[in-house]
Amino acid sequence: MSARHRYPGRPASPGTALGHLHRTDRPFPVGAPDDPAGDGRTDAAPRPPGPCLAAAFDQVADRMDAVAGGLRTRGENEQADIIEVGALIARDPELRQHAVRLAAAGSDAAAAVRDAVDTQARAIAALGDPVLAERAADVRQVGRRVLAVLHGVHEPPPERPLVLAAREIGAADLLEPGRMVTAALSVTGGPNSHAAIVARSSGIPLLLGVDPGVLDLPDGVQVLVDADSAVVHPVAEERATALAAIAALRERRARLAAARHLPARTVDGHPVTLRVNAATPADVRAGLEAGADGVGLLRTELPFLDAARWPSRARHTIALGPVLAPLAGRTATVRTLDFADDKLPPFLAEDRGADRRGAGAAGGTGGPGRAADGGAGAGLAGGAGAGLAGADGGAGGSVEPLVGRRAPGGAVRRIGRGLPLMLARPDAFGEQFTALLGAAAGARVELRVMIPMVADVGELRACRALLDRAAAELDLPAPPLGIMVELPEAVRRIGELAAEAAFLSLGTNDLTCQLLGLDRRDPAAGPASTAHPAVLRAIAAVVAAARAHRRPVSVCGDAAAHPLVLPLLVGLGCDTLSVAPAALDEVRAAVRGLDHGACRKVATEALALRTAEEVRHLVHGRLPVPPG
């Protein structure tokens, strides 16, 4: 009997699964392949390197285009966009020509591909941007597929439940037609990689940072993937437990789906509005089927992550039409383009890299966000020791933003993120506004426009001027204009922002990282970290300002679906929650099991605590939430 062994890792997409190991990146033989063109020729006659390499790159590009096309026919546009990145890389003339030059200089075809891919991946990673580092991974994935073609490795994996394993799992590995993928294991890779995004959206458990010993295992061994490890050759009891957990999850999902007609209302009658976070028509349809009351966050940048230039009005209209069409008569809260950090298109990559290098030369330090203007000792309400709520009243206690970059003289240097980028290109911003107003009018949706990464009232007013101009050009009324509260500066100025914004939406992902000094790639930067008292005090300040100015306030970050944080948000007064389509059923069930009065008391007590661990113990001791 084979020995049982556990390989630990970090969950990028949680879940439990059983399957047979299949390594997607087995090493290829050293030396030139016998049939690099894949045309069956094995004669010794020399073949020019250019055509055979071009044929291999073309095969990879065509295959990835075919996968993307299949995804689009099923309405999975976001995943198709990700796979098409690989096709674009495979057709990149610079990459291909580099390989051809190396082959012409004497390298065998496979070595030429490896060297060309490595050179381009290193150049991308050297820009110092964490997201571009993930794009370097995409280049390496394409290189691996080209090598497979050159070596004649075309056989599909067996049609049985598979747990994929690789040094670096690629998005296309998870979406390959004919594969029954139950889980995936990756030795390297980050939570914002394309593979991680696909795994989460597809519900495929994915572990990152797995012990590299898993790569030495033979294909076909049985593997059990749980919350934080992969167990090879699980014993009978473990297999039975895993199968029971998988069956129980299916049963629970069916039971929750059957309750979609029930209102999201606490046991003491307090209503909570549920909306869906979306980027594609499939997201919108899934959200509406799950009972969402419209869209609380529509991401608009995803169709343009690989654009060569700023999108035109026509391109915006093409992207928006299918997404807005199912929302006739419903609320559609559309966020304007939010490029950079975890979403950087090629046409901004060069400027982004130069900006980072310039910031470093100027002596900037810290993480990816923007620090408050008030200096290192300033509280968010302005001035050292000031309370968060400031003039608006509300929860006390100061919070110092721990991340940001400063230019000489202490002024904040804002590094190419979202709103500053857009305001620097008012023509591009105006194109999006005009397209959005026209598409929304055509779809007859109740449009709300939401601006990300707002830091001060001046930015909000500049956006309103552009939106009003677009509305006047189309002879349409300007829709409500609101903001995402994601920055410490916005919390510090929340009173004046709430006075002018039509609505507020808490982007807890960025806000939490900014306040706690976390990198979004850090495993610690999960939604549970929003339970830190410093973040809760910031949320309380935003809610207080919204109420003072009679503005609606919602939460659209991942924390809105986290069982520990959700009751705290409800208790603090966040009565609209916008979550991923797959989370709607669970969130509805959680809300229906809460007592609003009890949530308010617990949330108030949590504001006075000092650590997230103290908050966790408080919530678990007083409210009906699952352990963990």
C-alpha positions in Angstrom: 0.0 0.0 0.0 1.4 3.4 -0.9 2.3 5.8 1.9 0.1 8.7 2.8 1.7 12.1 2.7 0.5 15.7 3.3 1.7 18.6 1.2 0.7 22.0 2.8 -0.3 25.1 0.8 -2.3 28.3 1.0 -5.8 28.4 -0.4 -6.4 30.9 -3.2 -9.8 29.3 -3.9 -11.2 27.3 -1.0 -12.9 23.9 -1.2 -12.6 20.2 -0.8 -12.0 17.8 -3.7 -10.9 14.3 -4.7 -9.1 13.4 -7.9 -6.1 11.9 -9.6 -2.9 13.9 -9.9 -2.0 15.2 -13.3 1.1 17.3 -13.7 0.6 19.9 -16.5 4.3 20.9 -16.8 6.3 17.7 -16.9 9.9 18.5 -18.0 10.6 18.0 -21.7 13.6 16.0 -22.9 16.9 17.9 -23.3 17.9 18.6 -26.9 16.1 19.3 -30.1 12.7 17.6 -30.7 12.5 15.1 -33.5 9.5 16.8 -35.1 9.4 20.4 -34.2 6.7 21.4 -36.7 4.4 18.6 -35.6 4.0 17.5 -39.2 5.3 13.9 -38.9 8.6 14.5 -40.5 11.5 12.8 -38.8 14.1 12.9 -41.6 17.5 14.4 -41.0 17.1 17.2 -43.6 17.5 20.6 -42.1 14.4 22.7 -41.6 14.6 26.5 -41.4 13.9 27.5 -37.8 11.5 30.3 -38.6 8.6 28.3 -40.1 8.7 25.5 -37.5 8.7 28.0 -34.6 6.0 30.1 -36.1 3.9 27.0 -36.6 4.3 26.1 -32.9 3.4 29.5 -31.7 0.4 29.5 -34.1 -0.9 26.2 -32.8 -0.8 27.5 -29.3 -2.5 30.8 -30.2 -5.2 28.9 -32.3 -5.8 26.5 -29.4 -6.2 29.2 -26.9 -8.5 31.1 -29.2 -10.7 28.0 -29.5 -10.9 27.6 -25.8 -11.8 31.3 -25.4 -14.5 30.9 -28.1 -16.0 28.0 -26.3 -16.2 30.0 -23.1 -17.9 32.9 -24.9 -20.6 30.7 -26.3 -21.4 29.8 -22.7 -21.4 33.4 -21.6 -18.2 33.2 -19.7 -16.7 36.3 -21.1 -14.4 37.2 -18.2 -12.7 33.8 -18.4 -12.5 34.1 -22.2 -10.8 37.4 -21.9 -8.2 35.9 -19.6 -7.5 33.0 -22.0 -7.2 35.4 -25.0 -4.3 37.1 -23.2 -2.4 33.9 -23.9 -3.3 33.9 -27.5 -2.1 37.5 -27.8 1.2 36.6 -26.2 1.6 33.6 -28.5 1.2 36.0 -31.5 3.5 38.7 -30.1 6.0 39.4 -32.9 8.8 40.4 -30.6 8.6 37.2 -28.7 8.4 35.1 -31.8 11.2 36.9 -33.7 13.5 36.7 -30.6 13.1 32.9 -30.7 13.7 32.8 -34.4 16.9 34.8 -34.1 18.2 32.5 -31.4 17.4 29.5 -33.5 19.1 31.0 -36.6 22.2 31.6 -34.5 22.5 28.0 -33.7 20.2 27.2 -30.8 17.8 24.3 -31.2 14.1 25.3 -31.4 13.2 24.4 -27.9 16.2 26.2 -26.4 15.4 29.2 -28.5 11.8 29.3 -27.1 13.0 28.9 -23.5 15.5 31.7 -23.8 13.1 34.1 -25.6 10.3 33.4 -23.1 12.7 33.8 -20.1 14.0 37.1 -21.5 10.6 38.6 -21.9 9.3 37.3 -18.6 12.3 38.7 -16.8 11.9 42.1 -18.5 8.3 42.3 -17.4 9.0 41.2 -13.9 11.9 43.8 -13.6 9.4 46.7 -13.9 8.7 46.0 -10.2 5.0 46.0 -10.5 3.3 43.1 -8.7 0.6 42.7 -11.3 3.1 42.8 -14.2 4.8 40.0 -12.3 1.6 38.0 -12.8 1.7 38.9 -16.5 5.2 37.4 -16.7 3.6 34.2 -15.5 1.3 34.3 -18.5 4.3 34.6 -20.8 5.9 31.5 -19.2 2.7 29.6 -19.5 2.6 30.3 -23.3 6.2 29.2 -23.5 5.4 25.9 -21.8 2.7 25.3 -24.3 4.9 26.1 -27.3 7.5 23.6 -26.0 4.8 21.0 -25.7 4.0 21.4 -29.4 7.6 21.3 -30.4 8.1 18.1 -28.4 4.9 16.5 -29.8 3.1 16.4 -26.4 -0.5 16.6 -27.6 -2.3 13.8 -25.7 -5.1 15.1 -23.5 -5.3 14.0 -19.9 -7.5 11.0 -19.1 -11.2 11.8 -18.7 -11.4 11.2 -15.0 -11.5 13.6 -12.0 -8.2 15.4 -12.0 -6.2 17.4 -9.5 -3.8 19.5 -11.6 -0.3 20.1 -10.3 2.4 22.4 -11.7 5.2 24.6 -10.6 3.0 27.5 -11.9 -0.6 26.6 -12.8 -2.0 28.6 -15.8 -5.5 29.8 -16.3 -5.8 27.8 -19.5 -4.9 24.6 -17.6 -8.1 25.0 -15.6 -10.3 25.6 -18.6 -9.0 23.1 -21.1 -12.0 21.3 -22.7 -12.4 17.7 -21.8 -10.7 18.0 -18.5 -12.6 17.1 -15.3 -10.7 19.4 -13.1 -11.7 19.1 -9.4 -8.8 21.0 -7.9 -5.3 22.4 -8.6 -2.0 22.7 -6.9 0.7 25.3 -7.7 4.1 25.6 -6.1 4.4 29.3 -7.1 1.9 32.0 -8.1 -0.1 34.7 -6.4 -3.7 35.2 -5.4 -4.2 37.8 -8.1 -2.8 35.6 -10.9 -5.1 34.7 -13.8 -5.2 31.1 -12.6 -6.4 32.2 -9.2 -9.1 34.5 -10.7 -10.4 31.6 -12.9 -10.3 29.1 -10.0 -12.4 31.4 -7.8 -14.9 32.2 -10.5 -15.2 28.5 -11.5 -15.4 27.2 -7.9 -12.2 25.1 -8.4 -10.2 24.6 -5.2 -6.7 26.0 -5.7 -3.7 25.8 -3.3 -0.7 28.0 -3.8 2.8 27.7 -2.3 2.4 23.9 -2.2 5.4 21.8 -1.1 7.4 21.3 -4.4 7.7 17.6 -3.5 4.2 17.2 -5.0 5.8 17.7 -8.5 7.8 14.5 -8.1 4.7 12.3 -7.7 3.6 10.1 -10.6 0.5 11.0 -12.5 -2.6 9.1 -11.4 -2.1 8.9 -7.7 -5.2 9.8 -5.7 -5.1 13.2 -4.0 -7.5 14.8 -1.5 -7.4 18.6 -1.5 -8.8 20.3 1.6 -8.6 23.8 3.2 -4.8 24.1 3.5 -3.1 20.9 2.1 -3.1 18.2 -0.4 -3.2 14.6 0.9 -1.7 12.0 -1.3 -2.9 8.4 -0.9 -5.6 9.4 1.6 -6.8 6.7 3.9 -10.3 5.3 3.6 -11.6 7.4 6.5 -10.3 10.6 4.9 -11.8 9.7 1.5 -15.2 9.1 3.1 -15.0 12.3 5.0 -14.2 14.3 1.9 -16.9 12.7 -0.2 -19.4 13.4 2.6 -18.3 17.1 2.7 -18.6 17.4 -1.0 -22.1 15.9 -0.9 -23.2 18.1 2.0 -22.0 21.2 0.1 -24.1 20.2 -2.9 -27.1 19.6 -0.7 -26.7 22.9 1.1 -26.4 24.8 -2.2 -29.6 23.3 -3.4 -31.4 24.1 -0.2 -30.2 27.7 -0.2 -31.2 28.1 -3.9 -34.7 26.9 -3.0 -35.0 29.8 -0.6 -34.2 32.6 -3.0 -37.8 33.9 -2.9 -37.4 34.8 0.8 -36.5 38.3 1.7 -33.1 39.2 3.2 -34.4 40.3 6.5 -33.1 39.7 10.0 -35.1 37.7 12.6 -36.2 41.0 14.2 -37.4 42.4 10.9 -34.5 44.6 9.7 -34.3 44.5 5.9 -30.9 44.3 4.0 -30.7 44.9 0.3 -28.6 42.4 -1.6 -27.0 43.3 -4.9 -24.4 41.6 -7.1 -20.9 42.4 -8.1 -20.5 41.8 -11.8 -18.2 42.2 -14.8 -19.9 40.1 -17.5 -23.4 39.2 -18.7 -23.0 35.8 -17.1 -22.4 37.5 -13.7 -25.5 39.6 -14.1 -27.7 36.7 -15.1 -26.4 34.6 -12.2 -26.9 37.4 -9.8 -30.5 38.0 -10.9 -31.3 34.3 -10.8 -30.0 34.3 -7.2 -32.3 37.1 -6.2 -30.1 40.1 -6.4 -31.8 43.5 -6.4 -29.7 44.9 -9.2 -26.0 45.4 -9.5 -24.1 47.1 -6.7 -20.7 47.1 -8.5 -20.3 46.7 -12.3 -16.6 46.6 -13.2 -15.9 48.2 -16.5 -12.1 47.8 -16.9 -11.9 44.0 -17.5 -12.7 44.1 -21.2 -9.8 46.4 -21.7 -7.0 44.8 -19.7 -5.1 43.9 -22.8 -6.0 46.9 -24.9 -3.3 48.6 -26.9 -4.8 52.1 -26.4 -7.4 53.9 -24.3 -10.9 52.5 -25.2 -13.1 54.6 -27.4 -16.8 55.4 -27.0 -17.6 52.7 -29.5 -15.5 50.0 -27.6 -17.2 51.0 -24.3 -20.6 50.7 -25.9 -19.9 47.3 -27.3 -18.7 46.1 -23.9 -21.6 47.6 -21.9 -24.5 46.6 -24.0 -24.7 42.9 -23.2 -24.0 43.5 -19.5 -26.7 46.1 -19.1 -29.4 44.4 -21.2 -30.7 42.0 -18.5 -31.0 44.9 -16.0 -34.0 46.8 -17.6 -35.9 48.5 -14.8 -33.2 47.6 -12.2 -30.4 49.5 -10.5 -27.0 49.3 -12.2 -24.2 50.9 -10.2 -21.4 51.2 -12.7 -17.9 51.9 -11.6 -15.7 53.9 -14.0 -12.4 52.5 -15.2 -10.1 51.5 -12.3 -6.8 50.6 -14.0 -3.6 49.7 -12.2 -2.4 47.8 -9.2 -4.3 44.5 -9.9 -5.6 45.6 -13.3 -3.0 47.1 -15.6 -3.4 47.2 -19.4 -0.3 47.1 -21.7 -0.7 50.7 -22.9 -0.1 51.9 -19.3 2.6 49.4 -18.4 5.5 51.5 -19.6 4.3 54.6 -17.8 3.6 52.6 -14.7 7.1 51.2 -14.6 8.6 54.6 -15.1 6.4 56.1 -12.4 7.5 53.4 -9.9 11.1 54.0 -10.7 10.7 57.7 -10.4 9.0 57.4 -7.1 11.8 55.2 -5.8 14.4 57.7 -7.0 12.5 60.5 -5.2 12.8 58.6 -1.9 9.3 57.2 -1.8 8.6 54.3 0.5 5.8 52.1 1.6 3.1 50.1 -0.1 0.9 50.6 -3.2 -1.6 53.0 -1.7 -1.7 56.8 -1.0 -1.0 58.0 2.5 -3.0 60.7 4.1 -1.8 64.3 3.6 -1.5 65.0 7.3 1.9 63.4 8.0 2.9 60.2 9.6 1.2 61.1 12.9 -2.1 62.3 11.5 -5.3 60.6 12.3 -7.8 60.1 9.5 -10.1 62.9 10.7 -7.2 65.3 10.3 -4.5 66.2 12.8 -2.6 64.0 15.2 -4.8 62.2 17.6 -8.1 63.2 15.9 -11.0 60.8 16.0 -12.1 59.1 12.8 -15.5 60.8 12.7 -14.2 64.3 13.1 -16.8 67.0 12.8 -19.5 64.4 11.9 -19.4 62.7 15.3 -19.6 59.0 15.6 -17.0 56.4 16.6 -13.8 57.8 18.2 -10.2 56.6 18.0 -7.6 57.5 15.5 -6.1 55.3 12.8 -2.9 56.1 11.0 -2.8 54.9 7.4 0.3 52.8 7.1 0.9 52.7 3.4 1.6 55.3 0.7 4.3 57.0 -1.2 5.6 60.5 -0.7 7.3 62.8 -3.1 9.9 65.3 -1.9 8.5 67.8 0.6 6.0 65.2 2.1 3.3 65.6 -0.6 1.6 62.4 -1.6 2.7 61.0 -4.9 -0.2 59.0 -6.3 1.0 56.2 -8.4 -1.1 55.6 -11.5 -4.3 54.2 -9.9 -7.9 54.6 -11.0 -9.1 58.1 -10.7 -5.9 60.1 -11.0 -5.2 58.3 -14.3 -8.7 59.1 -15.6 -8.6 62.7 -14.6 -5.3 63.1 -16.3 -7.1 61.9 -19.5 -10.4 63.8 -19.5 -10.9 62.9 -23.2 -10.8 59.2 -22.3 -13.0 59.7 -19.2 -15.5 61.6 -21.3 -15.7 58.8 -23.8 -16.6 56.4 -21.1 -19.3 58.7 -19.6 -20.9 59.3 -23.0 -20.9 55.6 -23.8 -22.3 54.7 -20.4 -25.1 57.2 -20.5 -26.1 56.1 -24.0 -26.0 52.4 -23.2 -27.9 52.8 -20.0 -30.6 54.8 -21.7 -30.9 52.1 -24.4 -31.2 49.4 -21.8 -33.6 51.4 -19.6 -31.7 50.7 -16.4 -31.6 52.9 -13.3 -28.1 54.0 -13.7 -25.8 55.1 -10.8 -22.2 56.1 -11.7 -19.6 55.3 -9.1 -16.1 56.7 -9.0 -13.2 54.7 -7.5 -10.3 55.8 -5.4 -11.7 59.3 -4.6 -9.5 61.2 -2.2 -11.0 64.7 -2.0 -14.0 66.8 -3.1 -12.0 68.4 -5.9 -11.7 65.1 -7.6 -15.4 64.4 -7.2 -16.3 67.8 -8.6 -14.0 67.3 -11.6 -15.8 64.0 -12.3 -19.2 65.6 -12.0 -18.2 68.3 -14.5 -17.3 65.6 -17.1 -20.4 63.6 -16.4 -22.6 66.7 -16.7 -20.9 67.6 -20.0 -21.6 64.1 -21.4 -25.2 64.2 -20.3 -25.7 67.6 -22.0 -24.2 66.3 -25.2 -26.7 63.5 -25.3 -29.6 65.6 -23.9 -30.0 63.2 -21.1 -30.4 63.8 -17.3 -27.2 63.3 -15.4 -27.5 60.1 -13.2 -26.6 60.0 -9.5 -22.8 60.2 -9.0 -21.3 58.4 -6.0 -18.0 57.3 -4.7 -16.2 54.3 -3.5 -14.6 54.9 -0.1 -11.3 53.0 -0.4 -8.6 55.4 0.8 -7.7 56.7 4.2 -7.8 60.3 2.8 -11.5 59.7 1.9 -12.3 58.6 5.4 -10.5 61.6 6.8 -12.6 63.9 4.6 -15.8 61.8 4.7 -18.0 64.7 5.9 -17.3 66.9 2.9 -17.4 64.0 0.5 -20.8 62.8 1.8 -22.2 66.3 1.5 -21.6 66.2 -2.3 -21.7 62.5 -3.3 -25.1 61.0 -4.1 -24.2 57.7 -2.4 -21.2 56.0 -0.8 -19.9 52.5 -1.3 -17.3 51.0 1.0 -14.6 49.2 -1.0 -13.4 47.1 1.9 -10.7 45.2 -0.1 -8.5 48.3 -0.6 -9.6 50.2 2.4 -8.6 47.3 4.7 -5.2 47.0 3.1 -4.5 50.7 3.2 -5.4 51.0 6.8 -3.5 47.9 8.0 -0.5 48.3 5.7 -1.1 45.0 3.8 -0.2 44.1 0.3 -3.2 42.8 -1.6 -1.1 39.8 -2.6 -0.5 38.9 1.0 -2.5 35.9 2.2 -3.2 37.9 5.4 -5.1 40.5 3.3 -8.2 38.4 3.2 -11.8 39.6 3.9 -11.5 38.5 7.6 -9.0 41.3 8.2 -11.8 43.8 7.8 -12.8 42.8 11.3 -9.8 44.7 12.7 -11.1 47.5 15.0 -9.2 50.1 13.0 -11.1 49.2 9.9 -14.4 49.0 11.7 -13.9 52.5 13.2 -13.3 53.8 9.6 -16.5 52.1 8.4 -18.4 53.5 11.4 -17.2 57.0 10.4 -18.4 56.6 6.9 -21.9 55.3 8.0 -22.2 58.3 10.4 -21.4 60.8 7.7 -23.8 59.1 5.3 -26.6 59.3 7.8 -25.8 62.9 8.6 -26.2 63.8 5.0 -29.0 61.3 4.3 -26.9 59.4 1.8 -27.3 55.7 1.1 -24.2 53.6 2.0 -23.3 50.1 0.8 -20.5 47.6 1.0 -19.1 46.0 -2.2 -15.9 44.5 -1.0 -15.4 40.8 -0.3 -15.9 41.3 3.4 -19.6 41.7 2.8 -19.8 38.0 2.2 -17.5 36.9 5.0 -19.4 35.2 7.9 -17.4 37.0 10.6 -17.5 40.5 9.1 -21.1 40.4 7.7 -22.9 40.8 11.1 -20.5 43.6 12.1 -21.3 45.5 8.9 -25.1 45.0 9.5 -24.6 46.2 13.1 -22.7 49.3 12.0 -25.6 50.3 9.7 -24.5 49.0 6.2 -27.9 48.0 4.9 -26.9 47.3 1.3 -24.4 44.5 0.6 -23.1 43.8 -2.9 -21.4 40.4 -3.3 -20.3 37.9 -6.0 -23.1 35.9 -7.6 -22.0 32.7 -6.0 -22.2 34.3 -2.5 -25.7 35.6 -2.7 -27.5 32.5 -1.4 -25.1 32.2 1.6 -25.3 35.9 2.5 -29.1 35.8 2.4 -29.2 32.8 4.7 -26.7 34.5 7.0 -28.8 37.7 7.2 -31.9 35.8 7.9 -30.2 34.1 10.9 -29.1 37.4 12.5 -30.7 39.6 15.1 -30.2 43.2 14.1 -30.3 44.5 17.7 -27.7 42.0 18.8 -25.5 42.9 15.8 -25.6 46.6 16.7 -24.5 45.9 20.3 -21.6 43.6 19.2 -20.5 46.0 16.6 -20.5 48.9 19.1 -18.4 46.9 21.5 -16.0 45.8 18.7 -15.1 49.5 18.0 -13.5 49.7 21.4 -11.3 46.6 21.0 -7.6 46.6 19.9 -7.1 43.5 17.7 -8.9 41.5 15.1 -8.5 38.4 17.3 -10.4 40.2 20.1 -13.2 41.0 17.6 -13.3 37.4 16.4 -13.8 36.1 19.9 -16.5 38.7 20.6 -18.5 37.8 17.5 -18.2 34.1 17.9 -19.2 34.3 21.6 -22.3 36.4 21.0 -23.6 35.8 17.5 -24.6 32.7 15.4 -21.8 32.6 13.0 -19.8 29.6 11.9 -16.4 29.0 13.5 -13.2 30.0 11.8 
